[in-house]
Amino acid sequence: MINRFIIAGSFAIFASAGYAENNIVNTGSESGGFNTVLSMIADNMNTNVIQAGNPVIAASHFEKPNVLTIWSTEWPGDTSLPKPDINGNTIVALQTYETIMCSRQFTSLADMDGMNVKVATWGDSPTVDKFLTNLGKANNVKFSIVPYEGSGGTTRGYLGGDADTIFTIQTRQAKVETDGTCFAFSAEGDLDFAFIDVILSVNASSQAVTNYRNTVTELSETEAWKTTFDGTVTYIINDENMSDVVAKTNAAIELNTN
């Protein structure tokens, strides 16, 4: 009887540790890149994604234990948005998205010389607006933004004909090129702009953070991850690269704040 009690008690402790509550919260749209990342992590951890849809609603879940989310480095500069701690203890990984410009009307930036070009891209993003303004000045182009929420909405808008040109992340290239040509790439130095998103833990135990980092490390080495996020680089934080990852994060935040 005693032995059975000890075995049963040990199993209960193991089960509790193995199935600790994890709350994976999507700050973006259900069709966007954030959801794709978090869904792959959630599937690996045998849990579900909470679809918040935006950072404000997402923050309402941050009092729950062991939250995993994604936070754009554009958001800390917006005083109206929540401010989760972003540091070496809370960062799980960085995902750097290279950007592209594609069009069904143009095949180069030079083709746009002197034109007023409607471009489908993220709306309500001062950094994107600033980048396109500067790009336009450098190439004698007037870009007019046709705004969307998330890369998924941007792609649908472009393919739906709302604009003949699109500025988006490189992971959308295959879909975009079903109706157009991609001709400018940040990965090749044509565009001086890339997105850095932070896979972030909130209100999480140190063990949970370690588990998240291990999960992302495992996933990032799979063909599914590499294929899905072709055009991105994933930096998982560890003791050796922590200072570099934090510095990279802070630099992106500062860029987006100015």
Secondary structure by P-SEA (a helix, b strand, c coil): caaaaaaaaaaaaaaaaaacbbbbbbccccccaaaaaaaaaaaaaccccccccccccccccccccbbbbbbbccccccccccccccccccccbbbbbbbbcccccccccccccccbbbbbcccccaaaaaaaaaaaaaccbbbbbbccccaaaaaaaaaaccccccccccccccccccccccccccccccccbbbbbbbccccccaaaaaaaaaaaaaaaacaaaaaaaccbbbbbbcccaaaaaaaaaaaaaaaaac
